[in-house]
């Protein structure tokens, strides 16, 4: 492992200044970063540890009905917060489907948003990878690519974003609060992650020194609590990243869908919002035919990046299943296997 400097700033302002220097990165739980450093995939000159800073580890219910989640809140603490799980059940289900309990206990909300791709060629320093080293090429294009992107990919990169958490956050219009060299600003989660284009080495819209301090869900997000699910297909039942996932949230009034939200994971370098499918569902009854049409619209622009055409049909089926489960009602209790298509649920409305 490369030698590096380690600093503990006294406040957020000092943290931003320290992290803005070339070669510096932030350190929180390090569940992804330390693995990358051990494998010589990431070689920072400086680690800026901000885990001790006050005010970044709280879950706050704001007066306008929104919720603000500090960047240092652990995945486990957020998923097991009873009020949060009742209000945003698909987010809690997504969190509990990721990694192991031990990792969820330490992994942070902010870190989850910024985790790097799990593409095998990114992790193999003997392989060419434009995301790891710009301009070297992409061995995944002609390699083992059955789990790679079907949306938004380029000849430079076909990797996918690994986050479960980001998928329902995107469906619920989450906002990311950022502290930077020019002060605090907010951006939609949808604008945080970048598609590869010709610069796949840039995962996000963050600038040097930018620190995610919180994620906020707007008041309207609570309106989907009664009909919201996250569904994830993986190559083994647990401790695996999604081949394809979907977050579906519905607001049903008088037997018709007043509003629908749908996002996909495991299909692109960023979580993917299916707005065309949402438009199809608005105002119609929650029927199998309506869900089939929505699934078709959601995948209309999908295109294989290699030996992964199956992912398009798989994603269609997962969309139908997620919408069907959401329409049946959020379960009163999360299944023992959260987000698994093999889990049995009662379909009871979440109280």
C-alpha positions in Angstrom: 0.0 0.0 0.0 1.3 3.5 -0.8 2.2 5.7 2.1 -0.2 8.6 2.8 -0.8 11.5 5.1 -3.7 11.2 7.6 -5.4 14.4 8.9 -8.3 15.0 11.2 -9.7 18.5 10.6 -11.4 20.4 13.4 -14.5 21.4 11.4 -16.2 21.1 8.0 -14.5 24.2 6.6 -11.0 22.8 7.5 -12.1 19.4 6.0 -13.0 21.0 2.7 -9.8 22.9 2.5 -7.7 19.8 3.3 -9.6 17.6 0.8 -9.3 20.2 -2.0 -5.6 19.6 -2.3 -4.5 17.3 -5.1 -4.4 13.6 -4.2 -6.6 14.0 -1.1 -9.8 11.9 -0.4 -12.3 11.8 2.4 -12.3 8.9 4.9 -15.5 7.9 6.7 -16.1 4.1 7.4 -13.7 3.2 4.6 -15.7 0.0 3.7 -15.0 0.6 0.0 -12.0 3.0 0.0 -9.7 0.8 2.1 -10.3 -2.2 -0.1 -9.4 0.0 -3.1 -6.3 1.2 -1.4 -5.2 -2.4 -0.4 -5.5 -3.4 -4.0 -3.6 -0.4 -5.4 -6.7 0.7 -7.3 -6.9 3.9 -5.3 -3.6 5.6 -4.3 -4.4 8.8 -2.4 -1.7 11.0 -1.0 -3.9 12.2 1.9 -6.8 10.8 3.9 -9.1 13.4 5.4 -10.9 11.8 8.3 -14.1 13.7 9.2 -15.9 11.0 11.2 -15.4 12.9 14.4 -17.1 16.1 13.2 -20.4 17.1 15.0 -23.7 17.4 13.3 -23.3 14.9 10.5 -24.7 11.8 12.2 -28.3 12.8 12.9 -31.7 11.8 11.3 -33.8 15.0 11.5 -37.5 15.4 10.9 -37.9 18.9 9.5 -40.8 21.3 10.0 -41.9 21.1 6.4 -42.3 17.3 6.6 -39.0 16.3 4.9 -36.3 14.2 6.5 -32.6 15.1 6.6 -30.1 12.3 7.0 -26.6 13.2 8.0 -23.8 11.8 5.9 -22.3 9.9 8.8 -25.5 8.1 9.8 -24.8 4.3 9.4 -26.8 2.2 7.0 -28.0 0.0 9.9 -29.1 3.0 12.1 -31.1 4.5 9.2 -32.7 1.2 8.2 -33.7 0.3 11.8 -35.0 3.7 12.7 -38.7 2.8 13.2 -40.2 6.1 12.0 -37.9 6.3 9.0 -38.7 2.7 8.0 -42.5 3.4 8.3 -42.2 6.6 6.2 -39.8 5.4 3.5 -40.1 1.6 3.5 -38.4 1.0 0.1 -35.3 2.9 1.3 -35.1 0.7 4.4 -35.6 -2.4 2.4 -32.8 -1.4 0.0 -30.4 -0.7 2.8 -31.1 -4.1 4.5 -30.5 -5.9 1.2 -27.0 -4.6 0.9 -23.8 -6.1 2.2 -23.7 -7.9 5.5 -25.0 -6.8 8.9 -21.4 -6.1 10.0 -20.8 -3.8 7.1 -24.1 -2.1 7.5 -23.2 -1.3 11.1 -20.3 0.9 10.0 -21.0 1.9 6.4 -22.3 5.4 6.1 -25.0 7.1 4.0 -22.5 9.5 2.4 -20.1 6.7 1.5 -22.9 4.6 0.0 -23.7 7.4 -2.5 -20.0 7.5 -3.5 -19.0 3.8 -3.7 -17.1 2.8 -6.8 -18.2 0.3 -9.4 -17.7 -3.4 -8.7 -16.6 -4.2 -12.3 -14.0 -6.9 -12.1 -11.8 -5.1 -14.6 -11.8 -2.0 -12.5 -10.5 -4.1 -9.6 -7.9 -6.0 -11.6 -4.9 -3.7 -12.1 -3.5 -6.0 -14.8 -6.6 -5.1 -17.0 -7.2 -2.0 -19.0 -9.8 0.2 -17.4 -10.6 3.8 -18.3 -12.4 4.4 -15.0 -9.3 3.4 -13.0 -6.7 4.9 -15.4 -8.0 7.3 -18.1 -7.1 6.5 -21.7 -6.0 2.9 -21.2 -9.0 1.2 -22.7 -11.9 -1.0 -21.5 -11.2 -4.7 -21.3 -14.8 -5.3 -20.2 -16.0 -4.4 -23.7 -14.7 -7.7 -25.1 -14.5 -9.6 -21.8 -16.9 -11.0 -19.2 -19.7 -8.5 -19.3 -22.9 -10.2 -18.6 -23.6 -8.0 -15.6 -22.7 -4.7 -17.2 -24.7 -1.7 -18.3 -27.7 -1.6 -20.7 -28.3 2.1 -20.4 -26.0 5.1 -20.8 -22.8 3.2 -21.6 -20.1 4.3 -24.0 -17.2 2.7 -25.8 -15.0 4.0 -23.0 -16.9 2.3 -20.1 -19.8 -0.2 -19.6 -19.6 -0.4 -15.7 -22.6 -0.1 -13.5 -23.3 1.7 -10.2 -23.5 -0.8 -7.3 -25.6 1.1 -4.8 -29.0 -0.3 -3.6 -29.7 2.8 -1.4 -29.5 5.2 -4.3 -32.3 3.5 -6.3 -35.3 4.3 -4.0 -33.7 7.6 -3.1 -33.8 8.5 -6.8 -37.4 7.4 -7.1 -38.3 9.7 -4.2 -36.5 12.8 -5.6 -33.8 12.9 -2.9 -31.6 16.0 -2.6 -27.9 15.9 -1.7 -26.4 18.7 0.5 -22.8 19.5 -0.3 -20.2 21.7 1.4 -17.6 23.0 -1.0 -15.0 25.6 -1.3 -17.7 28.2 -2.2 -20.0 27.2 0.6 -23.0 25.0 0.8 -25.2 24.0 -2.2 -27.8 21.4 -3.1 -28.2 19.2 -6.1 -30.7 16.5 -7.0 -29.5 13.0 -6.5 -30.3 12.4 -10.1 -27.5 14.9 -11.0 -24.9 13.5 -8.6 -23.7 10.6 -10.7 -22.4 10.9 -14.2 -22.7 8.7 -17.3 -19.2 7.7 -18.6 -19.1 9.4 -22.0 -15.4 10.1 -22.8 -14.5 10.7 -19.1 -15.5 7.6 -17.2 -12.9 8.3 -14.5 -15.3 11.0 -13.2 -18.0 9.2 -11.3 -19.8 12.2 -10.0 -20.4 15.9 -10.4 -18.5 16.7 -7.2 -15.5 19.1 -7.4 -12.2 18.8 -5.4 -12.9 19.3 -1.7 -16.7 18.8 -2.0 -18.1 17.0 1.0 -21.6 15.4 1.1 -23.0 16.5 4.5 -26.6 15.2 4.2 -29.3 13.6 2.0 -32.8 15.0 2.2 -36.1 13.4 1.2 -38.8 15.9 0.4 -42.2 16.0 2.1 -44.0 14.3 -0.9 -41.9 11.2 -0.4 -43.9 10.2 2.7 -47.0 9.9 0.5 -45.8 6.7 -1.0 -45.3 4.8 2.3 -48.3 2.6 1.9 -47.3 1.2 -1.6 -43.5 1.1 -1.9 -41.1 -1.8 -2.5 -37.5 -2.4 -3.5 -36.7 -5.7 -5.4 -33.2 -7.0 -6.2 -32.1 -9.9 -8.3 -28.6 -11.1 -7.5 -26.5 -14.1 -8.3 -26.8 -15.4 -4.8 -29.5 -14.8 -2.2 -27.4 -12.5 0.1 -24.2 -10.4 0.3 -24.2 -9.7 -3.4 -24.7 -6.7 -5.6 -27.7 -6.4 -7.9 -27.7 -7.8 -11.4 -30.9 -5.8 -11.7 -33.0 -4.0 -9.1 -36.1 -1.8 -9.1 -37.7 0.6 -6.6 -41.4 1.1 -7.2 -43.6 3.6 -5.3 -47.3 4.3 -6.0 -49.9 6.6 -4.6 -53.3 5.0 -5.1 -56.5 7.0 -4.8 -60.0 5.5 -5.5 -58.6 2.4 -7.2 -56.3 4.3 -9.6 -52.7 5.3 -9.6 -52.5 9.0 -8.8 -48.7 9.1 -9.0 -46.0 6.5 -9.7 -42.3 6.5 -9.1 -39.9 3.9 -10.6 -36.1 3.6 -10.7 -33.7 0.8 -11.7 -30.4 -0.3 -10.4 -27.6 -2.4 -11.8 -28.3 -1.2 -15.4 -26.1 1.9 -15.8 -23.3 3.9 -14.3 -25.9 5.8 -12.3 -29.2 4.8 -10.8 -31.7 5.0 -13.6 -35.1 6.8 -13.4 -37.9 5.4 -15.6 -40.0 8.5 -16.1 -41.7 7.2 -19.3 -43.0 4.3 -17.3 -44.2 6.6 -14.6 -46.2 8.6 -17.1 -47.9 5.5 -18.5 -49.1 4.5 -15.0 -50.6 7.9 -13.9 -54.3 7.8 -13.8 -54.8 4.1 -14.6 -55.8 1.1 -12.5 -53.0 -1.0 -11.0 -53.4 -4.0 -13.2 -51.1 -6.6 -14.7 -51.5 -5.1 -18.2 -50.7 -1.6 -17.0 -47.5 -2.9 -15.3 -46.5 -4.8 -18.4 -46.9 -1.6 -20.5 -44.9 0.4 -17.9 -42.1 -2.2 -17.9 -41.9 -2.1 -21.7 -41.6 1.7 -21.6 -39.0 1.6 -18.9 -36.7 -0.6 -21.1 -37.4 0.9 -24.5 -34.0 2.6 -24.8 -32.0 -0.2 -23.3 -29.2 -1.7 -25.4 -26.8 -4.5 -24.6 -23.1 -3.6 -24.0 -21.9 -7.1 -24.5 -23.2 -10.6 -23.6 -26.0 -9.1 -21.4 -29.1 -8.8 -23.5 -30.8 -11.0 -20.9 -30.6 -8.1 -18.5 -33.2 -6.2 -20.5 -35.8 -8.9 -20.2 -34.9 -9.5 -16.6 -35.3 -5.8 -15.8 -38.7 -5.8 -17.5 -39.8 -8.7 -15.3 -38.4 -7.1 -12.1 -40.3 -3.9 -12.9 -43.5 -5.8 -13.2 -42.9 -7.7 -10.0 -41.9 -4.6 -8.0 -44.9 -2.7 -9.2 -47.2 -5.7 -8.4 -45.7 -5.9 -4.9 -46.0 -2.1 -4.4 -49.6 -2.2 -5.5 -50.4 -5.0 -3.0 -49.3 -2.7 -0.2 -46.1 -2.3 1.9 -45.8 -5.2 4.2 -46.4 -4.6 7.9 -43.0 -6.2 8.5 -40.1 -6.4 6.1 -39.5 -10.0 4.8 -36.7 -12.0 6.4 -34.9 -11.7 3.0 -35.4 -8.0 2.2 -35.7 -7.2 -1.5 -35.5 -10.8 -2.5 -37.9 -12.1 -5.2 -37.9 -15.4 -3.2 -39.2 -13.8 -0.1 -42.8 -14.4 0.9 -44.8 -11.3 2.1 -48.3 -10.8 3.3 -49.0 -7.7 1.3 -50.6 -6.1 4.3 -50.6 -2.3 4.3 -47.8 -0.9 6.4 -49.3 0.7 9.6 
